[in-house]
Amino acid sequence: MPPGPPAGNDSMKYSVCMTCFNEVGTVRQSLGSLLGQLDESYEVVVVDNFSTDGTLNVLREFEQSHKVRLIQRKCSRGLGREIAFENASGDYIIANLDLDDVFLPVLEKVVTFYHEKAEGFVAAIFNFPSAPTDEWVQNMTIGPRGLISSLGGWRDLNVYEDWDLWSRADRAHRYCWTSFMFAANKTLHPESKRAVTRLGERRARYRDRLRLRMKIFSPGEGIGLSQRLAYIGARLSLLRQGAFDGQDPNFKPLDPRLFVNVGPGAENSAKGSV
């Protein structure tokens, strides 16, 4: 089990590191729902990947009112997280919160849980609406700046960038997870329904799985034409970008042995896992 909280943590500063690309429909409500929970011990750093839909104008409003630090940089999602991290000043980093979500007023409870039961670890907080599954869900990551830095931070990946950091933390015996409802919704993007977009997203997913030495297909899996095309594109990209080392391709973020119970009186849907 992770050790207890350190003595005298009243002066700790937290950095909320966020990335953003074309979220004009949700960015104002999303930031509003987050900023309303923060006091002077928090800062918010947002890296915008050159949004083209008006998102940047909204972000500049928040920047001008000194509510966020805004950085504009062409980047993958993982590189954006790393840029935000490198420009943050907090002793603790809170990452992976996305600006297409509306956040429930529970951040103080989540941070309290972290210091009580996961101090010194990289903790993944999964936004499970019910029992945990292996399907993608929104999550946040909390960890000490020094530990995240020693692990190498986030790497230049557009997919699995969080899994990659967690895996390296696990290899250092400094990873744990829990479930806690912290987001009210997950916005689906209509453009993801287009076939060309789906093919591009699949190629990016395959590419990043290859870079992390993860398997693409299961034994006996039927492989369609679009999957083959995406795989070929991913292999070609791999020749240019290369693979990463240090992570465990068999790492399971939801390993029940790594689960930490939030405890009574808090919303913790996986409390029967261990």
BELWO-V495348 format. One record per backbone hydrogen bond with DSSP energy under -1.0 kcal/mol. CO is the residue of the C=O (numbers start at 1). NH is the residue of the N-H. If there is no record, write none. Layout:
BEGIN
CO NH
CO NH
END
This chain:
BEGIN
9 12
13 91
13 92
14 43
15 94
16 45
18 47
20 49
23 26
23 27
26 30
27 31
28 32
29 33
30 34
31 35
32 36
34 37
35 38
39 42
41 14
43 16
44 69
45 18
46 71
47 20
48 50
48 73
54 58
55 59
56 60
57 61
58 62
59 63
60 64
61 65
62 67
63 66
69 46
71 48
76 80
77 81
78 82
79 83
80 84
81 85
82 86
83 87
85 88
91 145
92 15
93 143
94 17
95 141
98 101
102 184
104 106
106 110
107 111
108 112
109 113
110 114
111 115
112 116
113 117
114 118
118 121
122 176
123 142
124 178
125 140
126 128
126 180
138 127
140 125
141 95
142 123
143 93
144 148
145 149
146 150
147 151
148 153
149 152
155 157
157 78
160 164
161 165
162 166
163 167
164 168
165 169
166 170
167 171
168 172
169 174
170 173
174 122
176 124
177 260
178 126
182 104
189 192
190 193
191 194
194 198
195 199
196 200
197 201
198 202
199 203
200 204
201 205
202 206
203 207
204 208
205 209
206 210
207 211
208 212
209 214
210 213
211 244
218 221
224 228
225 229
226 230
227 231
228 232
229 233
230 234
231 235
232 236
233 237
234 238
235 239
237 241
238 242
248 251
252 255
255 258
256 259
258 177
263 266
268 271
270 273
END
